[in-house]
Protein backbone atom coordinates (compact mmCIF):
# COMPACT_ATOMS: atom_id res chain seq x y z
CA UNK A 1 0.00 0.00 0.00
CA UNK A 2 1.37 3.39 -1.02
CA UNK A 3 0.74 6.05 1.64
CA UNK A 4 -0.26 8.64 -0.95
CA UNK A 5 -2.97 6.27 -2.21
CA UNK A 6 -4.72 5.98 1.17
CA UNK A 7 -8.06 7.75 0.96
CA UNK A 8 -11.65 7.28 2.03
CA UNK A 9 -14.47 8.73 -0.04
CA UNK A 10 -17.15 10.35 2.08
CA UNK A 11 -20.84 10.30 1.27
CA UNK A 12 -22.99 9.90 4.37
CA UNK A 13 -24.61 13.34 4.30
CA UNK A 14 -24.64 16.84 2.85
CA UNK A 15 -24.73 20.30 4.40
CA UNK A 16 -26.56 23.26 2.88
CA UNK A 17 -27.13 26.80 4.07
CA UNK A 18 -30.73 25.80 4.79
CA UNK A 19 -29.65 22.85 6.95
CA UNK A 20 -27.81 24.91 9.56
CA UNK A 21 -29.34 26.97 12.36
CA UNK A 22 -28.93 30.73 12.57
CA UNK A 23 -26.82 30.55 15.74
CA UNK A 24 -23.56 28.55 15.54
CA UNK A 25 -23.67 27.51 19.20
CA UNK A 26 -27.11 26.04 18.61
CA UNK A 27 -25.80 24.35 15.47
CA UNK A 28 -22.87 22.93 17.43
CA UNK A 29 -25.30 21.61 20.03
CA UNK A 30 -27.36 19.95 17.28
CA UNK A 31 -24.31 18.24 15.79
CA UNK A 32 -22.99 17.28 19.24
CA UNK A 33 -26.29 15.61 20.13
CA UNK A 34 -26.22 13.76 16.82
CA UNK A 35 -22.67 12.60 17.57
CA UNK A 36 -23.81 11.34 20.97
CA UNK A 37 -26.80 9.56 19.41
CA UNK A 38 -24.52 7.96 16.81
CA UNK A 39 -22.27 6.70 19.63
CA UNK A 40 -19.22 8.46 18.20
CA UNK A 41 -16.08 7.49 20.10
CA UNK A 42 -15.45 10.28 22.64
CA UNK A 43 -17.51 13.01 20.92
CA UNK A 44 -16.30 15.42 23.63
CA UNK A 45 -12.65 15.04 22.58
CA UNK A 46 -11.21 18.11 20.87
CA UNK A 47 -7.84 19.34 19.71
CA UNK A 48 -6.67 22.56 21.34
CA UNK A 49 -4.06 24.45 19.32
CA UNK A 50 -2.04 27.23 20.95
CA UNK A 51 0.95 29.37 19.95
CA UNK A 52 3.94 30.34 22.08
CA UNK A 53 5.57 33.74 22.37
CA UNK A 54 7.82 32.94 19.37
CA UNK A 55 4.86 32.03 17.15
CA UNK A 56 5.49 28.27 17.32
CA UNK A 57 2.25 26.23 17.43
CA UNK A 58 1.42 23.10 19.38
CA UNK A 59 -1.75 21.07 19.81
CA UNK A 60 -3.16 18.33 22.03
CA UNK A 61 -6.43 16.50 22.69
CA UNK A 62 -8.51 17.53 25.71
CA UNK A 63 -12.13 16.93 26.72
CA UNK A 64 -14.70 19.71 26.51
CA UNK A 65 -16.67 20.04 29.73
CA UNK A 66 -19.21 22.72 28.85
CA UNK A 67 -20.44 24.84 25.97
CA UNK A 68 -22.96 27.68 25.95
CA UNK A 69 -23.33 31.17 24.55
CA UNK A 70 -20.23 32.24 26.49
CA UNK A 71 -18.03 29.73 24.69
CA UNK A 72 -16.32 26.34 25.01
CA UNK A 73 -14.81 25.27 28.34
CA UNK A 74 -12.15 22.76 29.41
CA UNK A 75 -10.01 22.32 32.53
CA UNK A 76 -6.29 21.85 32.98
CA UNK A 77 -3.13 22.89 34.81
CA UNK A 78 -2.47 26.61 34.27
CA UNK A 79 1.28 25.91 34.44
CA UNK A 80 1.16 23.35 31.62
CA UNK A 81 2.58 24.07 28.18
CA UNK A 82 -0.78 25.27 26.89
CA UNK A 83 -1.28 27.37 30.00
CA UNK A 84 2.05 29.11 29.52
CA UNK A 85 1.34 29.66 25.85
CA UNK A 86 -2.12 31.08 26.54
CA UNK A 87 -0.59 33.59 28.93
CA UNK A 88 1.61 34.96 26.15
CA UNK A 89 -0.97 34.59 23.38
CA UNK A 90 -4.61 34.06 24.46
CA UNK A 91 -5.82 33.18 20.96
CA UNK A 92 -6.45 29.49 20.27
CA UNK A 93 -8.23 27.08 17.93
CA UNK A 94 -10.35 24.03 18.72
CA UNK A 95 -11.11 21.10 16.43
CA UNK A 96 -13.70 18.36 16.79
CA UNK A 97 -13.50 15.43 14.35
CA UNK A 98 -16.34 12.92 14.34
CA UNK A 99 -15.15 10.39 11.77
CA UNK A 100 -18.21 8.17 12.14
CA UNK A 101 -20.35 11.05 10.84
CA UNK A 102 -17.69 12.39 8.44
CA UNK A 103 -17.84 15.75 10.20
CA UNK A 104 -15.52 18.26 11.78
CA UNK A 105 -16.03 21.56 13.57
CA UNK A 106 -13.33 24.23 13.68
CA UNK A 107 -13.56 26.97 16.32
CA UNK A 108 -11.30 30.00 16.77
CA UNK A 109 -11.32 32.71 19.39
CA UNK A 110 -9.81 34.24 22.51
CA UNK A 111 -9.33 32.26 25.72
CA UNK A 112 -9.91 33.42 29.30
CA UNK A 113 -9.78 31.61 32.63
CA UNK A 114 -13.09 30.60 34.13
CA UNK A 115 -14.28 32.10 37.41
CA UNK A 116 -12.98 30.55 40.63
CA UNK A 117 -16.47 29.28 41.45
CA UNK A 118 -16.70 27.42 38.14
CA UNK A 119 -13.27 25.85 38.59
CA UNK A 120 -14.18 24.78 42.12
CA UNK A 121 -17.50 23.31 41.02
CA UNK A 122 -15.91 21.14 38.35
CA UNK A 123 -12.86 20.16 40.42
CA UNK A 124 -14.99 18.88 43.29
CA UNK A 125 -17.23 16.96 40.89
CA UNK A 126 -14.26 14.85 39.75
CA UNK A 127 -13.35 11.49 41.33
CA UNK A 128 -11.06 11.96 44.33
CA UNK A 129 -8.23 10.10 42.60
CA UNK A 130 -8.42 12.53 39.68
CA UNK A 131 -8.31 15.45 42.10
CA UNK A 132 -5.18 14.03 43.68
CA UNK A 133 -3.60 13.46 40.28
CA UNK A 134 -4.14 17.14 39.45
CA UNK A 135 -2.37 18.09 42.68
CA UNK A 136 0.50 15.64 42.24
CA UNK A 137 1.36 16.37 38.61
CA UNK A 138 3.42 19.34 37.45
CA UNK A 139 1.92 18.98 34.00
CA UNK A 140 4.32 19.21 31.04
CA UNK A 141 7.40 19.30 33.32
CA UNK A 142 10.07 16.57 32.94
CA UNK A 143 10.35 13.82 35.56
CA UNK A 144 12.87 11.00 36.02
CA UNK A 145 10.52 8.01 35.95
CA UNK A 146 7.03 6.61 36.33
CA UNK A 147 8.04 5.49 39.80
CA UNK A 148 8.72 9.09 40.79
CA UNK A 149 5.31 10.08 39.46
CA UNK A 150 3.68 7.37 41.57
CA UNK A 151 5.64 8.52 44.61
CA UNK A 152 4.46 12.09 44.06
CA UNK A 153 0.89 10.84 43.82
CA UNK A 154 1.20 8.86 47.06
CA UNK A 155 2.66 11.89 48.83
CA UNK A 156 -0.19 14.12 47.59
CA UNK A 157 -2.76 11.52 48.62
CA UNK A 158 -1.28 11.30 52.12
CA UNK A 159 -1.56 15.06 52.57
CA UNK A 160 -4.93 15.54 50.84
CA UNK A 161 -6.88 12.72 52.45
CA UNK A 162 -10.46 12.19 51.24
CA UNK A 163 -11.15 15.89 50.63
CA UNK A 164 -8.41 17.42 48.48
CA UNK A 165 -8.40 21.18 47.92
CA UNK A 166 -8.27 22.53 44.40
CA UNK A 167 -4.78 23.93 43.78
CA UNK A 168 -4.62 27.51 42.54
CA UNK A 169 -2.71 26.39 39.44
CA UNK A 170 -5.57 24.18 38.22
CA UNK A 171 -8.81 25.40 36.69
CA UNK A 172 -10.84 26.16 33.61
CA UNK A 173 -10.34 27.91 30.31
CA UNK A 174 -13.13 29.21 28.11
CA UNK A 175 -12.72 30.04 24.44
CA UNK A 176 -15.00 32.85 23.30
CA UNK A 177 -15.52 32.04 19.62
CA UNK A 178 -15.27 34.53 16.77
CA UNK A 179 -15.24 31.95 13.96
CA UNK A 180 -16.96 28.54 13.80
CA UNK A 181 -16.83 26.32 10.73
CA UNK A 182 -18.94 23.20 10.12
CA UNK A 183 -17.46 20.70 7.67
CA UNK A 184 -19.33 17.77 6.15
CA UNK A 185 -17.37 15.26 4.10
CA UNK A 186 -18.60 14.71 0.53
CA UNK A 187 -17.61 12.52 -2.38
CA UNK A 188 -14.50 13.26 -4.46
CA UNK A 189 -13.20 15.64 -1.77
CA UNK A 190 -15.88 18.18 -2.83
CA UNK A 191 -16.80 18.83 0.80
CA UNK A 192 -19.44 21.14 2.28
CA UNK A 193 -18.16 23.96 4.49
CA UNK A 194 -20.36 26.51 6.23
CA UNK A 195 -18.62 29.14 8.36
CA UNK A 196 -20.01 31.64 10.88
CA UNK A 197 -18.05 34.82 11.63
CA UNK A 198 -18.93 37.03 14.61
CA UNK A 199 -19.54 40.68 13.83
CA UNK A 200 -18.70 43.74 15.96
CA UNK A 201 -22.27 43.91 17.28
CA UNK A 202 -22.17 40.26 18.42
CA UNK A 203 -24.28 38.91 15.57
CA UNK A 204 -23.13 36.09 13.29
CA UNK A 205 -22.79 36.06 9.50
CA UNK A 206 -22.63 32.70 7.76
CA UNK A 207 -21.36 31.79 4.31
CA UNK A 208 -20.23 28.83 2.27
CA UNK A 209 -16.54 28.15 1.72
CA UNK A 210 -15.07 26.18 -1.16
CA UNK A 211 -13.47 22.86 -0.22
Helices and strands as residue ranges (DSSP letters): G 3-5, H 24-37, E 45-51, E 57-63, E 66-68, E 71-77, H 81-88, E 91-98, G 99-101, E 103-113, H 116-123, H 128-136, H 146-160, E 170-184, G 187-189, E 192-198, E 204-209
